Amino acid sequence: MCTSGQIIGSLLVLSVLEIGLGVSSVAVGAVSFSLALREHTPQLGDSSPVWSGVCVR
């Protein structure tokens, strides 16, 4: 059986991991959006988040 300390520690680790993945996802989206604006005129789907699917050209 897990103690309450182990459960709280596991939840803390998972929470920090989820926050880190969320921040990195926003950062990747912002970088890809800025690169898309620099290379060509904005098109539908340029600002779509990474998790919404595959880019189709």
N, CA, C and O atoms as a MOPAC input file, in Angstrom:
PM7 MOZYME 1SCF
protein

 N      0.83000 1    -1.18600 1     0.00000 1
 C      0.00000 1     0.00000 1     0.00000 1
 C      0.87800 1     1.25500 1     0.00000 1
 O      1.97100 1     1.27300 1     0.56700 1
 N      0.38500 1     2.26300 1    -0.63000 1
 C      1.09000 1     3.53600 1    -0.66300 1
 C      0.69000 1     4.37600 1     0.54400 1
 O     -0.46400 1     4.38600 1     0.97000 1
 N      1.66600 1     5.06600 1     1.07000 1
 C      1.36400 1     5.97900 1     2.15900 1
 C      0.84300 1     7.29800 1     1.57000 1
 O      0.99700 1     7.55700 1     0.37600 1
 N      0.23800 1     8.11000 1     2.40700 1
 C     -0.29200 1     9.37800 1     1.90000 1
 C      0.84200 1    10.28700 1     1.43400 1
 O      0.64600 1    11.09000 1     0.52200 1
 N      2.00900 1    10.17800 1     2.03600 1
 C      3.15900 1    10.96100 1     1.59700 1
 C      3.60100 1    10.57800 1     0.19600 1
 O      3.95600 1    11.44300 1    -0.60400 1
 N      3.58200 1     9.28900 1    -0.10600 1
 C      3.96300 1     8.82800 1    -1.44400 1
 C      2.94400 1     9.27700 1    -2.48200 1
 O      3.30900 1     9.64800 1    -3.59800 1
 N      1.66800 1     9.24300 1    -2.11700 1
 C      0.62300 1     9.67300 1    -3.04500 1
 C      0.75500 1    11.17200 1    -3.32400 1
 O      0.65300 1    11.60200 1    -4.47300 1
 N      0.97800 1    11.95300 1    -2.29000 1
 C      1.13500 1    13.39800 1    -2.46600 1
 C      2.38000 1    13.69700 1    -3.29800 1
 O      2.35400 1    14.57900 1    -4.15600 1
 N      3.46400 1    12.97100 1    -3.05100 1
 C      4.68000 1    13.15900 1    -3.84500 1
 C      4.45700 1    12.81900 1    -5.30800 1
 O      4.92700 1    13.53500 1    -6.19200 1
 N      3.74600 1    11.73600 1    -5.56900 1
 C      3.44800 1    11.34400 1    -6.95300 1
 C      2.58000 1    12.38800 1    -7.63900 1
 O      2.81400 1    12.72600 1    -8.80000 1
 N      1.58100 1    12.89900 1    -6.93000 1
 C      0.71800 1    13.92900 1    -7.50700 1
 C      1.49200 1    15.20800 1    -7.77700 1
 O      1.24400 1    15.88800 1    -8.77200 1
 N      2.41900 1    15.53300 1    -6.90600 1
 C      3.24400 1    16.72600 1    -7.11500 1
 C      4.11400 1    16.57800 1    -8.35600 1
 O      4.22300 1    17.50400 1    -9.15900 1
 N      4.73100 1    15.41300 1    -8.50900 1
 C      5.58000 1    15.16800 1    -9.68300 1
 C      4.74200 1    15.22500 1   -10.96100 1
 O      5.15500 1    15.83400 1   -11.94800 1
 N      3.57400 1    14.59700 1   -10.94300 1
 C      2.72100 1    14.60800 1   -12.13200 1
 C      2.20400 1    16.01200 1   -12.44400 1
 O      2.07500 1    16.37700 1   -13.61300 1
 N      1.91000 1    16.79000 1   -11.42600 1
 C      1.44400 1    18.15900 1   -11.63300 1
 C      2.52700 1    19.01700 1   -12.26400 1
 O      2.26000 1    19.77100 1   -13.20000 1
 N      3.74600 1    18.90700 1   -11.75800 1
 C      4.85700 1    19.67800 1   -12.31800 1
 C      5.12900 1    19.25000 1   -13.75900 1
 O      5.41900 1    20.09000 1   -14.61000 1
 N      5.03800 1    17.95600 1   -14.03600 1
 C      5.23900 1    17.44800 1   -15.39100 1
 C      4.17100 1    17.99800 1   -16.33200 1
 O      4.48300 1    18.41400 1   -17.44800 1
 N      2.92300 1    18.00200 1   -15.89100 1
 C      1.84300 1    18.50200 1   -16.73900 1
 C      1.98400 1    20.00100 1   -16.99900 1
 O      1.74500 1    20.46200 1   -18.11600 1
 N      2.36500 1    20.75200 1   -15.99000 1
 C      2.57600 1    22.19200 1   -16.17700 1
 C      3.73800 1    22.43000 1   -17.13900 1
 O      3.66000 1    23.30500 1   -18.00000 1
 N      4.80100 1    21.66500 1   -16.99900 1
 C      5.94900 1    21.79900 1   -17.90000 1
 C      5.58500 1    21.47500 1   -19.33900 1
 O      6.00900 1    22.17600 1   -20.25800 1
 N      4.80700 1    20.42300 1   -19.54400 1
 C      4.38500 1    20.07500 1   -20.90300 1
 C      3.45700 1    21.13500 1   -21.48700 1
 O      3.51900 1    21.42400 1   -22.68200 1
 N      2.60500 1    21.71000 1   -20.65600 1
 C      1.72000 1    22.77300 1   -21.13700 1
 C      2.49300 1    24.01300 1   -21.55400 1
 O      2.21500 1    24.60300 1   -22.59800 1
 N      3.45600 1    24.40200 1   -20.74500 1
 C      4.27700 1    25.57500 1   -21.06800 1
 C      5.08900 1    25.32200 1   -22.33000 1
 O      5.20200 1    26.20400 1   -23.18000 1
 N      5.65300 1    24.13100 1   -22.45900 1
 C      6.43900 1    23.83100 1   -23.65700 1
 C      5.55000 1    23.77900 1   -24.89900 1
 O      5.99200 1    24.15800 1   -25.98300 1
 N      4.31300 1    23.31900 1   -24.76100 1
 C      3.39500 1    23.29200 1   -25.89400 1
 C      3.05000 1    24.70300 1   -26.34900 1
 O      2.99800 1    24.96900 1   -27.55000 1
 N      2.81700 1    25.60100 1   -25.41400 1
 C      2.54600 1    26.99900 1   -25.76400 1
 C      3.76800 1    27.62000 1   -26.43100 1
 O      3.63200 1    28.37700 1   -27.39200 1
 N      4.95600 1    27.30900 1   -25.93000 1
 C      6.18000 1    27.85900 1   -26.50900 1
 C      6.38300 1    27.35800 1   -27.93900 1
 O      6.74200 1    28.13500 1   -28.82300 1
 N      6.15700 1    26.07300 1   -28.16800 1
 C      6.30100 1    25.52400 1   -29.52500 1
 C      5.27900 1    26.15900 1   -30.45800 1
 O      5.60400 1    26.47500 1   -31.60300 1
 N      4.05800 1    26.35100 1   -29.99200 1
 C      3.04200 1    27.00000 1   -30.81100 1
 C      3.40800 1    28.42600 1   -31.16000 1
 O      3.20300 1    28.85900 1   -32.29400 1
 N      3.94700 1    29.16600 1   -30.20100 1
 C      4.33400 1    30.54700 1   -30.45100 1
 C      5.49200 1    30.62500 1   -31.44400 1
 O      5.49600 1    31.48200 1   -32.32700 1
 N      6.46300 1    29.74200 1   -31.30400 1
 C      7.60300 1    29.73500 1   -32.22800 1
 C      7.15000 1    29.36000 1   -33.63100 1
 O      7.57000 1    29.98800 1   -34.60300 1
 N      6.30200 1    28.34800 1   -33.75000 1
 C      5.85200 1    27.93600 1   -35.08300 1
 C      4.99100 1    29.01600 1   -35.72600 1
 O      5.03200 1    29.19500 1   -36.94300 1
 N      4.21100 1    29.74000 1   -34.92100 1
 C      3.39800 1    30.82100 1   -35.46700 1
 C      4.28300 1    31.95400 1   -35.96100 1
 O      4.03500 1    32.51400 1   -37.02900 1
 N      5.31100 1    32.29800 1   -35.19500 1
 C      6.19600 1    33.37700 1   -35.63200 1
 C      6.98500 1    32.97200 1   -36.87300 1
 O      7.22800 1    33.80600 1   -37.74600 1
 N      7.38300 1    31.72100 1   -36.96300 1
 C      8.08000 1    31.25800 1   -38.16800 1
 C      7.15200 1    31.25000 1   -39.37300 1
 O      7.57600 1    31.56600 1   -40.48500 1
 N      5.90300 1    30.89400 1   -39.16500 1
 C      4.94200 1    30.88500 1   -40.27100 1
 C      4.68700 1    32.29800 1   -40.77100 1
 O      4.53800 1    32.50700 1   -41.97600 1
 N      4.63400 1    33.26300 1   -39.87900 1
 C      4.41900 1    34.64100 1   -40.30400 1
 C      5.62100 1    35.19700 1   -41.04800 1
 O      5.47100 1    36.01700 1   -41.95400 1
 N      6.80700 1    34.75400 1   -40.66900 1
 C      8.01800 1    35.26600 1   -41.29500 1
 C      8.19800 1    34.71800 1   -42.71400 1
 O      8.70200 1    35.42500 1   -43.58700 1
 N      7.79500 1    33.47900 1   -42.95100 1
 C      8.07800 1    32.84000 1   -44.23400 1
 C      7.04900 1    33.12600 1   -45.31200 1
 O      7.41000 1    33.21400 1   -46.48600 1
 N      5.79000 1    33.27400 1   -44.95700 1
 C      4.77000 1    33.51900 1   -45.96800 1
 C      3.58200 1    34.23900 1   -45.33800 1
 O      3.50500 1    34.39900 1   -44.11900 1
 N      2.66400 1    34.66600 1   -46.19100 1
 C      1.48900 1    35.36800 1   -45.67600 1
 C      0.63800 1    34.39300 1   -44.86500 1
 O      0.60000 1    33.20200 1   -45.17400 1
 N     -0.03600 1    34.88100 1   -43.84400 1
 C     -0.83600 1    33.99300 1   -42.98900 1
 C     -1.93900 1    33.28200 1   -43.77400 1
 O     -2.62000 1    33.87500 1   -44.61000 1
 N     -2.08800 1    32.01100 1   -43.47800 1
 C     -3.12100 1    31.19200 1   -44.09600 1
 C     -3.92200 1    30.51000 1   -43.00500 1
 O     -3.50200 1    30.45500 1   -41.84900 1
 N     -5.06200 1    30.00100 1   -43.37900 1
 C     -5.90200 1    29.28200 1   -42.43900 1
 C     -5.14300 1    28.06000 1   -41.91800 1
 O     -4.64100 1    27.25900 1   -42.70600 1
 N     -5.06200 1    27.92000 1   -40.63300 1
 C     -4.38400 1    26.78400 1   -40.03300 1
 C     -2.98500 1    27.06700 1   -39.55700 1
 O     -2.38000 1    26.21200 1   -38.91000 1
 N     -2.44000 1    28.24300 1   -39.85100 1
 C     -1.08700 1    28.56300 1   -39.41300 1
 C     -0.98700 1    28.65200 1   -37.89400 1
 O      0.03200 1    28.28100 1   -37.31100 1
 N     -2.03100 1    29.13700 1   -37.26300 1
 C     -1.97600 1    29.29900 1   -35.81600 1
 C     -2.61400 1    28.14400 1   -35.07600 1
 O     -2.88000 1    28.24900 1   -33.87800 1
 N     -2.86400 1    27.04900 1   -35.76200 1
 C     -3.45600 1    25.88800 1   -35.10400 1
 C     -2.46700 1    25.30100 1   -34.11400 1
 O     -1.27300 1    25.22800 1   -34.40500 1
 N     -2.94200 1    24.88100 1   -32.95200 1
 C     -2.03600 1    24.30000 1   -31.96700 1
 C     -1.45100 1    22.96900 1   -32.43300 1
 O     -1.98900 1    22.31700 1   -33.32700 1
 N     -0.37100 1    22.59100 1   -31.82700 1
 C      0.34400 1    21.38000 1   -32.21600 1
 C     -0.55100 1    20.15300 1   -32.06800 1
 O     -0.49100 1    19.24000 1   -32.89200 1
 N     -1.37700 1    20.12600 1   -31.02800 1
 C     -2.16500 1    18.93900 1   -30.72400 1
 C     -3.41000 1    18.81100 1   -31.59300 1
 O     -4.14000 1    17.83100 1   -31.44400 1
 N     -3.69300 1    19.75900 1   -32.50000 1
 C     -4.93700 1    19.71200 1   -33.27000 1
 C     -4.80900 1    18.87500 1   -34.54200 1
 O     -5.79900 1    18.69800 1   -35.25200 1
 N     -3.65100 1    18.36900 1   -34.84400 1
 C     -3.53500 1    17.52100 1   -36.02100 1
 C     -2.25900 1    17.79500 1   -36.79100 1
 O     -1.34600 1    18.46700 1   -36.31100 1
 N     -2.22400 1    17.26500 1   -37.97800 1
 C     -1.04100 1    17.35600 1   -38.81500 1
 C     -1.18500 1    18.55000 1   -39.74500 1
 O     -2.28800 1    18.85100 1   -40.20300 1
 N     -0.08300 1    19.23200 1   -40.02800 1
 C     -0.10900 1    20.34900 1   -40.97400 1
 C     -0.25900 1    19.80800 1   -42.38200 1
 O      0.44600 1    18.87800 1   -42.77400 1
 N     -1.17400 1    20.38700 1   -43.14100 1
 C     -1.40400 1    19.96800 1   -44.52500 1
 C     -1.12200 1    21.15500 1   -45.41900 1
 O     -1.65900 1    22.24400 1   -45.21700 1
 N     -0.27600 1    20.93500 1   -46.40700 1
 C      0.04700 1    22.02000 1   -47.34700 1
 C     -0.48000 1    21.69200 1   -48.69800 1
 O     -0.31400 1    22.47500 1   -49.63300 1

